[in-house]
Amino acid sequence: MRDLLLAAFVLTSVVPQAAFAQKAPVIEFSDEWVAKIRETAPDSAPVKSTEERKVLIFSLNTGFVHWCIPHTKAVVKILGDKTGAYTSVESEDIKEFLPENISQYDAIVLNNNCPDGKDRDMFRDVLINKMKVHGKEYASMPKAEREALATKLYRSLVSYVENGGGLVLLHGGITNFAKSDEFSALVGGSFDFHPPQQEITLYPASDGHPMLEPFGGEPFIYFDEPYIMNRAYANLDFHPLLEMKIDELKPNPKLKKLEDLPRYMAWIRAHKKGRVFFCSPSHNAQTFEEPEMLGFILNGMQYATGDLECDDSQPAALKKK
Protein backbone atom coordinates (compact mmCIF):
# COMPACT_ATOMS: atom_id res chain seq x y z
CA MET A 1 0.00 0.00 0.00
CA ARG A 2 2.81 2.39 0.90
CA ASP A 3 4.50 1.68 -2.45
CA LEU A 4 1.30 2.61 -4.27
CA LEU A 5 0.97 5.84 -2.31
CA LEU A 6 4.61 6.67 -2.94
CA ALA A 7 4.19 6.07 -6.66
CA ALA A 8 1.12 8.30 -6.68
CA PHE A 9 3.04 11.05 -4.90
CA VAL A 10 5.89 10.87 -7.41
CA LEU A 11 3.46 10.86 -10.34
CA THR A 12 1.31 13.77 -9.17
CA SER A 13 3.93 15.89 -7.45
CA VAL A 14 7.28 15.32 -9.11
CA VAL A 15 6.51 14.78 -12.79
CA PRO A 16 4.42 17.94 -13.30
CA GLN A 17 6.95 19.98 -11.33
CA ALA A 18 9.77 18.91 -13.67
CA ALA A 19 7.91 20.63 -16.47
CA PHE A 20 8.10 23.97 -14.69
CA ALA A 21 11.74 24.69 -15.62
CA GLN A 22 12.96 22.65 -12.65
CA LYS A 23 10.76 24.55 -10.21
CA ALA A 24 7.67 23.38 -8.40
CA PRO A 25 4.52 25.44 -8.99
CA VAL A 26 3.83 27.99 -6.29
CA ILE A 27 0.92 27.06 -4.05
CA GLU A 28 -1.22 29.99 -2.98
CA PHE A 29 -1.24 30.52 0.77
CA SER A 30 -4.92 30.32 1.59
CA ASP A 31 -7.39 29.30 4.26
CA GLU A 32 -8.01 26.14 2.26
CA TRP A 33 -4.32 25.20 2.31
CA VAL A 34 -4.07 25.89 6.03
CA ALA A 35 -7.14 23.71 6.64
CA LYS A 36 -5.54 20.93 4.60
CA ILE A 37 -2.40 21.03 6.73
CA ARG A 38 -4.41 21.15 9.95
CA GLU A 39 -6.28 18.03 8.87
CA THR A 40 -3.07 16.20 7.87
CA ALA A 41 -1.04 17.17 10.95
CA PRO A 42 -0.69 14.69 13.83
CA ASP A 43 -3.46 14.74 16.42
CA SER A 44 -1.07 14.41 19.33
CA ALA A 45 2.58 15.00 20.13
CA PRO A 46 4.97 12.09 20.76
CA VAL A 47 5.69 13.49 24.22
CA LYS A 48 3.27 15.20 26.59
CA SER A 49 5.15 18.09 28.15
CA THR A 50 4.94 18.71 31.86
CA GLU A 51 5.53 22.40 31.19
CA GLU A 52 3.95 25.02 28.95
CA ARG A 53 6.28 25.52 26.02
CA LYS A 54 6.59 28.75 24.04
CA VAL A 55 8.41 29.16 20.73
CA LEU A 56 9.28 32.12 18.54
CA ILE A 57 8.71 31.73 14.79
CA PHE A 58 11.00 34.34 13.27
CA SER A 59 10.22 34.88 9.59
CA LEU A 60 11.94 38.13 8.63
CA ASN A 61 13.51 37.79 5.20
CA THR A 62 16.26 40.16 4.07
CA GLY A 63 17.68 38.36 1.03
CA PHE A 64 16.34 35.68 -1.30
CA VAL A 65 12.59 35.33 -0.75
CA HIS A 66 11.31 31.77 -0.47
CA TRP A 67 7.66 31.62 -1.46
CA CYS A 68 7.07 28.99 1.24
CA ILE A 69 7.76 31.39 4.14
CA PRO A 70 4.07 31.90 5.08
CA HIS A 71 3.38 28.20 4.58
CA THR A 72 6.29 27.20 6.83
CA LYS A 73 5.18 29.64 9.50
CA ALA A 74 1.67 28.20 9.41
CA VAL A 75 2.99 24.62 9.63
CA VAL A 76 4.97 25.32 12.79
CA LYS A 77 2.02 27.10 14.39
CA ILE A 78 -0.48 24.38 13.46
CA LEU A 79 1.72 21.60 14.84
CA GLY A 80 1.84 23.33 18.21
CA ASP A 81 -1.78 24.41 18.31
CA LYS A 82 -3.27 21.07 17.25
CA THR A 83 -1.19 18.86 19.52
CA GLY A 84 -0.77 21.23 22.45
CA ALA A 85 3.00 20.71 22.31
CA TYR A 86 3.72 24.46 22.45
CA THR A 87 2.28 27.89 21.82
CA SER A 88 3.93 30.13 19.27
CA VAL A 89 4.67 33.80 18.76
CA GLU A 90 5.21 35.06 15.21
CA SER A 91 7.54 37.99 14.65
CA GLU A 92 9.81 39.79 12.18
CA ASP A 93 11.22 42.16 14.81
CA ILE A 94 14.92 41.69 15.61
CA LYS A 95 14.32 43.10 19.10
CA GLU A 96 12.95 39.65 20.00
CA PHE A 97 16.60 38.57 20.17
CA LEU A 98 17.52 41.01 22.91
CA PRO A 99 18.50 39.07 26.06
CA GLU A 100 15.49 40.28 28.01
CA ASN A 101 13.12 39.07 25.26
CA ILE A 102 14.68 35.88 23.94
CA SER A 103 14.79 34.33 27.40
CA GLN A 104 11.01 33.80 27.44
CA TYR A 105 11.16 31.19 24.65
CA ASP A 106 11.87 27.47 24.86
CA ALA A 107 12.88 27.41 21.20
CA ILE A 108 13.54 29.80 18.32
CA VAL A 109 12.52 28.87 14.76
CA LEU A 110 14.51 30.53 11.96
CA ASN A 111 12.17 30.39 8.98
CA ASN A 112 13.95 30.88 5.64
CA ASN A 113 15.48 34.22 6.64
CA CYS A 114 18.15 34.01 3.92
CA PRO A 115 20.18 37.12 4.75
CA ASP A 116 21.88 39.05 1.96
CA GLY A 117 25.03 37.41 0.65
CA LYS A 118 27.26 40.29 1.69
CA ASP A 119 27.39 39.31 5.38
CA ARG A 120 24.81 36.51 5.68
CA ASP A 121 23.74 38.27 8.87
CA MET A 122 20.07 39.18 9.34
CA PHE A 123 20.88 41.62 12.14
CA ARG A 124 23.41 43.53 10.04
CA ASP A 125 20.95 43.58 7.14
CA VAL A 126 18.31 45.31 9.26
CA LEU A 127 20.70 47.66 11.00
CA ILE A 128 23.26 48.38 8.27
CA ASN A 129 23.19 46.69 4.86
CA LYS A 130 19.47 47.07 4.14
CA MET A 131 18.42 49.51 6.83
CA LYS A 132 16.45 51.67 4.39
CA VAL A 133 14.24 48.70 3.58
CA HIS A 134 14.09 46.67 6.78
CA GLY A 135 15.27 48.98 9.56
CA LYS A 136 13.92 52.48 9.00
CA GLU A 137 13.25 52.85 12.73
CA TYR A 138 17.01 52.73 13.32
CA ALA A 139 17.88 55.45 10.81
CA SER A 140 18.57 58.07 13.49
CA MET A 141 20.94 55.79 15.40
CA PRO A 142 24.66 56.43 14.75
CA LYS A 143 26.31 53.68 12.70
CA ALA A 144 28.63 52.71 15.54
CA GLU A 145 25.62 52.06 17.76
CA ARG A 146 23.92 50.02 15.06
CA GLU A 147 27.07 47.96 14.62
CA ALA A 148 27.16 47.37 18.37
CA LEU A 149 23.48 46.39 18.44
CA ALA A 150 23.96 43.87 15.59
CA THR A 151 26.79 42.26 17.56
CA LYS A 152 24.73 42.27 20.76
CA LEU A 153 21.82 40.51 19.07
CA TYR A 154 24.08 37.87 17.56
CA ARG A 155 25.82 37.23 20.88
CA SER A 156 22.43 37.05 22.58
CA LEU A 157 21.29 34.30 20.21
CA VAL A 158 24.49 32.29 20.66
CA SER A 159 24.31 32.67 24.44
CA TYR A 160 20.64 31.66 24.40
CA VAL A 161 21.48 28.31 22.81
CA GLU A 162 24.58 27.74 24.92
CA ASN A 163 22.56 28.22 28.08
CA GLY A 164 19.81 25.77 27.23
CA GLY A 165 17.63 27.25 24.48
CA GLY A 166 16.41 25.35 21.44
CA LEU A 167 17.16 26.40 17.87
CA VAL A 168 15.26 25.15 14.81
CA LEU A 169 16.51 26.01 11.32
CA LEU A 170 14.04 25.27 8.54
CA HIS A 171 15.38 25.14 4.98
CA GLY A 172 16.88 28.59 4.28
CA GLY A 173 17.18 29.22 8.01
CA ILE A 174 20.63 27.64 7.81
CA THR A 175 21.87 30.51 5.63
CA ASN A 176 21.87 32.72 8.75
CA PHE A 177 25.40 33.66 9.81
CA ALA A 178 26.79 31.30 7.18
CA LYS A 179 30.09 33.22 7.17
CA SER A 180 30.61 32.72 10.90
CA ASP A 181 32.76 29.76 11.95
CA GLU A 182 31.33 30.05 15.46
CA PHE A 183 27.71 29.82 14.35
CA SER A 184 28.55 27.06 11.89
CA ALA A 185 30.01 25.01 14.74
CA LEU A 186 26.93 25.71 16.86
CA VAL A 187 24.57 24.51 14.14
CA GLY A 188 26.71 21.74 12.68
CA GLY A 189 27.34 23.34 9.30
CA SER A 190 26.55 26.27 7.03
CA PHE A 191 24.83 26.64 3.68
CA ASP A 192 27.23 26.64 0.75
CA PHE A 193 25.22 26.18 -2.47
CA HIS A 194 22.55 24.08 -4.11
CA PRO A 195 22.14 22.58 -7.59
CA PRO A 196 18.80 23.14 -9.37
CA GLN A 197 15.62 21.72 -7.88
CA GLN A 198 15.02 18.07 -8.63
CA GLU A 199 13.64 14.86 -7.21
CA ILE A 200 15.53 13.92 -4.05
CA THR A 201 15.35 10.70 -2.05
CA LEU A 202 16.16 10.98 1.64
CA TYR A 203 17.23 7.86 3.50
CA PRO A 204 16.91 7.31 7.26
CA ALA A 205 20.41 7.70 8.69
CA SER A 206 19.85 6.45 12.23
CA ASP A 207 18.04 3.14 12.58
CA GLY A 208 15.26 3.12 15.16
CA HIS A 209 15.75 6.75 16.14
CA PRO A 210 12.54 8.24 17.62
CA MET A 211 12.90 11.37 15.49
CA LEU A 212 12.49 9.23 12.39
CA GLU A 213 9.42 7.28 13.55
CA PRO A 214 7.07 9.10 11.12
CA PHE A 215 8.95 7.64 8.14
CA GLY A 216 8.53 4.06 9.30
CA GLY A 217 12.04 3.15 8.17
CA GLU A 218 11.25 4.05 4.55
CA PRO A 219 12.94 6.61 2.24
CA PHE A 220 11.18 9.90 1.64
CA ILE A 221 10.94 11.25 -1.92
CA TYR A 222 10.32 14.92 -2.57
CA PHE A 223 11.14 17.74 -5.02
CA ASP A 224 13.50 20.38 -3.71
CA GLU A 225 16.88 22.10 -3.72
CA PRO A 226 19.65 19.70 -2.68
CA TYR A 227 21.44 21.78 -0.06
CA ILE A 228 25.21 21.41 0.20
CA MET A 229 26.92 22.51 3.42
CA ASN A 230 30.40 23.76 4.26
CA ARG A 231 32.48 25.11 7.18
CA ALA A 232 31.80 23.02 10.32
CA TYR A 233 29.85 20.46 8.30
CA ALA A 234 33.07 18.60 7.46
CA ASN A 235 33.35 17.66 11.15
CA LEU A 236 30.01 15.82 10.96
CA ASP A 237 29.59 16.77 14.61
CA PHE A 238 25.88 16.06 14.95
CA HIS A 239 23.45 13.16 14.99
CA PRO A 240 22.37 12.57 11.37
CA LEU A 241 18.75 11.84 10.55
CA LEU A 242 18.12 12.03 6.79
CA GLU A 243 20.76 11.40 4.12
CA MET A 244 20.89 12.39 0.45
CA LYS A 245 23.00 10.36 -2.00
CA ILE A 246 25.11 12.65 -4.19
CA ASP A 247 25.41 10.02 -6.92
CA GLU A 248 21.61 10.00 -7.28
CA LEU A 249 21.46 13.71 -8.13
CA LYS A 250 21.58 15.15 -11.62
CA PRO A 251 25.15 15.73 -12.82
CA ASN A 252 26.54 19.08 -11.70
CA PRO A 253 30.13 20.40 -12.05
CA LYS A 254 30.21 21.76 -8.49
CA LEU A 255 29.21 18.40 -7.05
CA LYS A 256 32.28 16.77 -8.59
CA LYS A 257 34.55 19.06 -6.58
CA LEU A 258 33.03 18.20 -3.20
CA GLU A 259 34.91 16.44 -0.46
CA ASP A 260 33.89 12.80 -0.19
CA LEU A 261 31.49 13.06 2.74
CA PRO A 262 28.00 11.76 3.45
CA ARG A 263 25.46 14.48 2.73
CA TYR A 264 22.77 14.89 5.36
CA MET A 265 19.62 16.98 4.89
CA ALA A 266 18.48 16.85 8.52
CA TRP A 267 20.16 16.39 11.88
CA ILE A 268 20.02 17.25 15.57
CA ARG A 269 22.87 18.49 17.71
CA ALA A 270 23.49 19.22 21.35
CA HIS A 271 25.41 22.47 21.83
CA LYS A 272 26.53 22.94 25.42
CA LYS A 273 23.19 23.09 27.29
CA GLY A 274 21.11 23.78 24.17
CA ARG A 275 19.63 21.78 21.29
CA VAL A 276 19.68 22.38 17.52
CA PHE A 277 17.41 20.84 14.87
CA PHE A 278 18.06 21.42 11.16
CA CYS A 279 15.63 20.32 8.47
CA SER A 280 16.45 21.11 4.84
CA PRO A 281 13.01 20.22 3.43
CA SER A 282 11.35 22.20 2.13
CA HIS A 283 11.70 24.93 -0.44
CA ASN A 284 8.30 23.88 -1.75
CA ALA A 285 5.23 23.82 0.45
CA GLN A 286 4.01 20.68 -1.32
CA THR A 287 6.33 18.71 0.97
CA PHE A 288 4.40 19.89 4.03
CA GLU A 289 1.31 18.15 2.70
CA GLU A 290 2.91 14.79 3.50
CA PRO A 291 2.07 13.45 7.00
CA GLU A 292 5.55 11.97 7.37
CA MET A 293 7.18 15.39 7.05
CA LEU A 294 4.71 17.03 9.43
CA GLY A 295 5.37 14.35 12.02
CA PHE A 296 9.12 14.74 11.57
CA ILE A 297 9.02 18.51 12.07
CA LEU A 298 6.84 18.09 15.15
CA ASN A 299 9.43 15.69 16.58
CA GLY A 300 12.14 18.24 15.84
CA MET A 301 10.18 20.96 17.59
CA GLN A 302 9.77 18.78 20.67
CA TYR A 303 13.46 17.94 20.63
CA ALA A 304 14.30 21.65 20.49
CA THR A 305 11.98 22.56 23.35
CA GLY A 306 13.53 19.84 25.50
CA ASP A 307 10.59 17.46 25.64
CA LEU A 308 11.71 14.74 23.24
CA GLU A 309 14.80 13.16 24.74
CA CYS A 310 16.84 11.11 22.29
CA ASP A 311 20.37 10.37 21.18
CA ASP A 312 21.85 13.56 19.75
CA SER A 313 25.50 12.57 19.91
CA GLN A 314 27.88 12.25 16.99
CA PRO A 315 27.93 8.55 15.98
CA ALA A 316 31.30 6.88 16.36
CA ALA A 317 31.28 6.06 12.64
CA LEU A 318 31.36 9.78 11.78
CA LYS A 319 34.21 10.71 14.07
CA LYS A 320 37.39 11.52 12.23
CA LYS A 321 40.16 9.03 12.81
BELZIKA-V499021 format. One record per residue. N is the residue number from 0. RES is the residue in one small letter. PHI is phi as a letter, one per 40 degrees, with the letter a starting at -180 (none if undefined). PSI is psi as a letter, one per 20 degrees, with the letter a starting at -180 (999 if undefined). BURIAL is 1 if it has 16 or more other C-alpha atoms within 10 Angstrom, else 0. Layout:
n=N res=RES phi=PHI psi=PSI burial=BURIAL
n=N res=RES phi=PHI psi=PSI burial=BURIAL
//
This chain:
n=0 res=m phi=none psi=g burial=0
n=1 res=r phi=c psi=h burial=0
n=2 res=d phi=c psi=h burial=0
n=3 res=l phi=c psi=g burial=0
n=4 res=l phi=c psi=h burial=0
n=5 res=l phi=c psi=g burial=0
n=6 res=a phi=c psi=h burial=0
n=7 res=a phi=c psi=h burial=0
n=8 res=f phi=c psi=g burial=0
n=9 res=v phi=c psi=g burial=1
n=10 res=l phi=c psi=g burial=0
n=11 res=t phi=c psi=h burial=0
n=12 res=s phi=b psi=h burial=1
n=13 res=v phi=c psi=g burial=1
n=14 res=v phi=c psi=g burial=0
n=15 res=p phi=c psi=h burial=0
n=16 res=q phi=c psi=h burial=1
n=17 res=a phi=c psi=h burial=1
n=18 res=a phi=c psi=i burial=0
n=19 res=f phi=c psi=l burial=0
n=20 res=a phi=f psi=l burial=0
n=21 res=q phi=g psi=k burial=1
n=22 res=k phi=b psi=p burial=1
n=23 res=a phi=c psi=q burial=1
n=24 res=p phi=c psi=q burial=1
n=25 res=v phi=c psi=p burial=0
n=26 res=i phi=c psi=p burial=0
n=27 res=e phi=c psi=p burial=0
n=28 res=f phi=c psi=o burial=0
n=29 res=s phi=a psi=r burial=0
n=30 res=d phi=c psi=h burial=0
n=31 res=e phi=c psi=g burial=0
n=32 res=w phi=c psi=g burial=1
n=33 res=v phi=c psi=g burial=1
n=34 res=a phi=c psi=h burial=0
n=35 res=k phi=c psi=g burial=0
n=36 res=i phi=c psi=g burial=1
n=37 res=r phi=c psi=h burial=1
n=38 res=e phi=c psi=h burial=0
n=39 res=t phi=c psi=h burial=1
n=40 res=a phi=c psi=q burial=1
n=41 res=p phi=d psi=q burial=1
n=42 res=d phi=c psi=h burial=0
n=43 res=s phi=a psi=q burial=0
n=44 res=a phi=c psi=q burial=1
n=45 res=p phi=c psi=h burial=1
n=46 res=v phi=b psi=p burial=0
n=47 res=k phi=c psi=o burial=0
n=48 res=s phi=c psi=q burial=1
n=49 res=t phi=c psi=i burial=0
n=50 res=e phi=b psi=q burial=0
n=51 res=e phi=c psi=p burial=0
n=52 res=r phi=b psi=q burial=1
n=53 res=k phi=b psi=p burial=1
n=54 res=v phi=b psi=q burial=1
n=55 res=l phi=b psi=p burial=1
n=56 res=i phi=b psi=o burial=1
n=57 res=f phi=b psi=o burial=1
n=58 res=s phi=b psi=j burial=1
n=59 res=l phi=c psi=p burial=1
n=60 res=n phi=b psi=p burial=1
n=61 res=t phi=b psi=j burial=1
n=62 res=g phi=b psi=c burial=1
n=63 res=f phi=c psi=p burial=0
n=64 res=v phi=c psi=o burial=0
n=65 res=h phi=c psi=p burial=1
n=66 res=w phi=c psi=i burial=1
n=67 res=c phi=c psi=j burial=1
n=68 res=i phi=d psi=g burial=1
n=69 res=p phi=c psi=h burial=1
n=70 res=h phi=c psi=g burial=1
n=71 res=t phi=c psi=g burial=1
n=72 res=k phi=d psi=g burial=1
n=73 res=a phi=c psi=h burial=1
n=74 res=v phi=c psi=g burial=1
n=75 res=v phi=c psi=g burial=1
n=76 res=k phi=c psi=g burial=1
n=77 res=i phi=c psi=g burial=1
n=78 res=l phi=d psi=h burial=1
n=79 res=g phi=c psi=g burial=1
n=80 res=d phi=c psi=g burial=0
n=81 res=k phi=c psi=h burial=1
n=82 res=t phi=c psi=i burial=1
n=83 res=g phi=g psi=j burial=1
n=84 res=a phi=c psi=h burial=1
n=85 res=y phi=a psi=r burial=1
n=86 res=t phi=b psi=q burial=1
n=87 res=s phi=b psi=q burial=1
n=88 res=v phi=b psi=p burial=0
n=89 res=e phi=b psi=p burial=0
n=90 res=s phi=a psi=q burial=0
n=91 res=e phi=b psi=j burial=0
n=92 res=d phi=c psi=o burial=0
n=93 res=i phi=c psi=i burial=1
n=94 res=k phi=c psi=i burial=0
n=95 res=e phi=c psi=i burial=1
n=96 res=f phi=c psi=i burial=1
n=97 res=l phi=c psi=q burial=1
n=98 res=p phi=d psi=h burial=1
n=99 res=e phi=c psi=i burial=0
n=100 res=n phi=b psi=g burial=0
n=101 res=i phi=c psi=h burial=1
n=102 res=s phi=c psi=i burial=1
n=103 res=q phi=c psi=i burial=0
n=104 res=y phi=b psi=q burial=1
n=105 res=d phi=c psi=h burial=1
n=106 res=a phi=a psi=q burial=1
n=107 res=i phi=b psi=p burial=1
n=108 res=v phi=b psi=p burial=1
n=109 res=l phi=c psi=o burial=1
n=110 res=n phi=b psi=n burial=1
n=111 res=n phi=f psi=l burial=1
n=112 res=n phi=c psi=h burial=1
n=113 res=c phi=f psi=m burial=1
n=114 res=p phi=d psi=r burial=1
n=115 res=d phi=d psi=q burial=1
n=116 res=g phi=c psi=i burial=1
n=117 res=k phi=d psi=g burial=0
n=118 res=d phi=b psi=i burial=1
n=119 res=r phi=f psi=l burial=1
n=120 res=d phi=b psi=o burial=1
n=121 res=m phi=c psi=h burial=1
n=122 res=f phi=c psi=g burial=1
n=123 res=r phi=c psi=h burial=1
n=124 res=d phi=c psi=g burial=1
n=125 res=v phi=c psi=g burial=1
n=126 res=l phi=c psi=i burial=1
n=127 res=i phi=b psi=f burial=1
n=128 res=n phi=c psi=g burial=1
n=129 res=k phi=b psi=k burial=1
n=130 res=m phi=d psi=h burial=1
n=131 res=k phi=c psi=h burial=0
n=132 res=v phi=c psi=g burial=0
n=133 res=h phi=b psi=i burial=1
n=134 res=g phi=b psi=l burial=1
n=135 res=k phi=d psi=h burial=0
n=136 res=e phi=c psi=i burial=0
n=137 res=y phi=b psi=j burial=1
n=138 res=a phi=c psi=h burial=0
n=139 res=s phi=c psi=i burial=0
n=140 res=m phi=c psi=p burial=0
n=141 res=p phi=d psi=q burial=0
n=142 res=k phi=d psi=h burial=0
n=143 res=a phi=c psi=h burial=0
n=144 res=e phi=c psi=h burial=0
n=145 res=r phi=c psi=h burial=1
n=146 res=e phi=d psi=g burial=0
n=147 res=a phi=c psi=h burial=0
n=148 res=l phi=c psi=g burial=1
n=149 res=a phi=d psi=g burial=1
n=150 res=t phi=c psi=g burial=0
n=151 res=k phi=c psi=g burial=1
n=152 res=l phi=c psi=g burial=1
n=153 res=y phi=c psi=g burial=1
n=154 res=r phi=c psi=h burial=0
n=155 res=s phi=c psi=g burial=1
n=156 res=l phi=c psi=g burial=1
n=157 res=v phi=c psi=g burial=1
n=158 res=s phi=c psi=h burial=0
n=159 res=y phi=d psi=g burial=1
n=160 res=v phi=c psi=g burial=1
n=161 res=e phi=d psi=h burial=1
n=162 res=n phi=c psi=j burial=0
n=163 res=g phi=h psi=i burial=1
n=164 res=g phi=c psi=r burial=1
n=165 res=g phi=b psi=q burial=1
n=166 res=l phi=b psi=p burial=1
n=167 res=v phi=b psi=p burial=1
n=168 res=l phi=b psi=o burial=1
n=169 res=l phi=b psi=p burial=1
n=170 res=h phi=f psi=d burial=1
n=171 res=g phi=c psi=i burial=1
n=172 res=g phi=c psi=h burial=1
n=173 res=i phi=c psi=i burial=1
n=174 res=t phi=c psi=i burial=1
n=175 res=n phi=c psi=p burial=1
n=176 res=f phi=f psi=k burial=1
n=177 res=a phi=c psi=i burial=1
n=178 res=k phi=b psi=j burial=1
n=179 res=s phi=b psi=o burial=1
n=180 res=d phi=c psi=h burial=0
n=181 res=e phi=c psi=g burial=0
n=182 res=f phi=c psi=h burial=1
n=183 res=s phi=c psi=g burial=1
n=184 res=a phi=c psi=h burial=1
n=185 res=l phi=c psi=g burial=1
n=186 res=v phi=c psi=h burial=1
n=187 res=g phi=h psi=i burial=1
n=188 res=g phi=i psi=r burial=1
n=189 res=s phi=b psi=q burial=1
n=190 res=f phi=c psi=p burial=1
n=191 res=d phi=b psi=f burial=0
n=192 res=f phi=a psi=r burial=0
n=193 res=h phi=a psi=p burial=0
n=194 res=p phi=c psi=r burial=1
n=195 res=p phi=d psi=q burial=1
n=196 res=q phi=d psi=q burial=1
n=197 res=q phi=a psi=r burial=1
n=198 res=e phi=c psi=p burial=1
n=199 res=i phi=b psi=p burial=1
n=200 res=t phi=b psi=p burial=1
n=201 res=l phi=b psi=p burial=1
n=202 res=y phi=b psi=p burial=1
n=203 res=p phi=d psi=p burial=1
n=204 res=a phi=b psi=j burial=1
n=205 res=s phi=a psi=n burial=1
n=206 res=d phi=d psi=p burial=0
n=207 res=g phi=g psi=j burial=0
n=208 res=h phi=c psi=p burial=0
n=209 res=p phi=c psi=h burial=0
n=210 res=m phi=c psi=h burial=1
n=211 res=l phi=c psi=j burial=1
n=212 res=e phi=d psi=h burial=1
n=213 res=p phi=d psi=h burial=1
n=214 res=f phi=c psi=i burial=1
n=215 res=g phi=f psi=k burial=0
n=216 res=g phi=g psi=j burial=0
n=217 res=e phi=b psi=q burial=0
n=218 res=p phi=c psi=q burial=1
n=219 res=f phi=b psi=p burial=1
n=220 res=i phi=b psi=p burial=1
n=221 res=y phi=a psi=r burial=1
n=222 res=f phi=b psi=o burial=1
n=223 res=d phi=a psi=a burial=1
n=224 res=e phi=c psi=p burial=1
n=225 res=p phi=c psi=n burial=1
n=226 res=y phi=c psi=p burial=1
n=227 res=i phi=b psi=p burial=1
n=228 res=m phi=b psi=q burial=1
n=229 res=n phi=b psi=b burial=1
n=230 res=r phi=f psi=d burial=1
n=231 res=a phi=c psi=i burial=1
n=232 res=y phi=d psi=h burial=1
n=233 res=a phi=d psi=h burial=1
n=234 res=n phi=c psi=i burial=1
n=235 res=l phi=f psi=l burial=1
n=236 res=d phi=c psi=m burial=1
n=237 res=f phi=a psi=r burial=1
n=238 res=h phi=b psi=o burial=1
n=239 res=p phi=c psi=q burial=1
n=240 res=l phi=b psi=g burial=1
n=241 res=l phi=b psi=p burial=1
n=242 res=e phi=b psi=q burial=1
n=243 res=m phi=b psi=p burial=1
n=244 res=k phi=c psi=o burial=0
n=245 res=i phi=d psi=h burial=1
n=246 res=d phi=c psi=i burial=0
n=247 res=e phi=c psi=i burial=0
n=248 res=l phi=c psi=r burial=1
n=249 res=k phi=c psi=q burial=0
n=250 res=p phi=d psi=p burial=0
n=251 res=n phi=a psi=p burial=0
n=252 res=p phi=d psi=h burial=0
n=253 res=k phi=c psi=h burial=0
n=254 res=l phi=c psi=h burial=1
n=255 res=k phi=c psi=h burial=0
n=256 res=k phi=c psi=i burial=0
n=257 res=l phi=c psi=q burial=0
n=258 res=e phi=c psi=q burial=0
n=259 res=d phi=c psi=n burial=0
n=260 res=l phi=b psi=q burial=0
n=261 res=p phi=c psi=q burial=0
n=262 res=r phi=b psi=o burial=1
n=263 res=y phi=c psi=p burial=1
n=264 res=m phi=b psi=i burial=1
n=265 res=a phi=a psi=q burial=1
n=266 res=w phi=a psi=r burial=1
n=267 res=i phi=b psi=q burial=1
n=268 res=r phi=a psi=p burial=1
n=269 res=a phi=c psi=p burial=1
n=270 res=h phi=b psi=o burial=1
n=271 res=k phi=f psi=d burial=0
n=272 res=k phi=c psi=i burial=0
n=273 res=g phi=c psi=r burial=1
n=274 res=r phi=b psi=p burial=1
n=275 res=v phi=b psi=p burial=1
n=276 res=f phi=b psi=p burial=1
n=277 res=f phi=b psi=p burial=1
n=278 res=c phi=b psi=o burial=1
n=279 res=s phi=c psi=g burial=1
n=280 res=p phi=c psi=p burial=1
n=281 res=s phi=a psi=q burial=1
n=282 res=h phi=c psi=h burial=1
n=283 res=n phi=b psi=p burial=1
n=284 res=a phi=c psi=i burial=1
n=285 res=q phi=d psi=h burial=1
n=286 res=t phi=c psi=h burial=1
n=287 res=f phi=c psi=i burial=1
n=288 res=e phi=c psi=i burial=1
n=289 res=e phi=c psi=p burial=1
n=290 res=p phi=d psi=h burial=1
n=291 res=e phi=c psi=g burial=1
n=292 res=m phi=c psi=h burial=1
n=293 res=l phi=c psi=g burial=1
n=294 res=g phi=c psi=h burial=1
n=295 res=f phi=c psi=g burial=1
n=296 res=i phi=c psi=h burial=1
n=297 res=l phi=c psi=g burial=1
n=298 res=n phi=c psi=g burial=1
n=299 res=g phi=c psi=h burial=1
n=300 res=m phi=c psi=g burial=1
n=301 res=q phi=c psi=h burial=1
n=302 res=y phi=c psi=g burial=1
n=303 res=a phi=c psi=h burial=1
n=304 res=t phi=c psi=i burial=1
n=305 res=g phi=g psi=j burial=1
n=306 res=d phi=c psi=h burial=1
n=307 res=l phi=c psi=o burial=1
n=308 res=e phi=c psi=p burial=0
n=309 res=c phi=a psi=r burial=0
n=310 res=d phi=c psi=o burial=0
n=311 res=d phi=b psi=j burial=1
n=312 res=s phi=c psi=r burial=0
n=313 res=q phi=c psi=p burial=1
n=314 res=p phi=d psi=q burial=0
n=315 res=a phi=d psi=h burial=0
n=316 res=a phi=c psi=h burial=0
n=317 res=l phi=c psi=i burial=1
n=318 res=k phi=c psi=p burial=0
n=319 res=k phi=c psi=p burial=0
n=320 res=k phi=c psi=999 burial=0
//
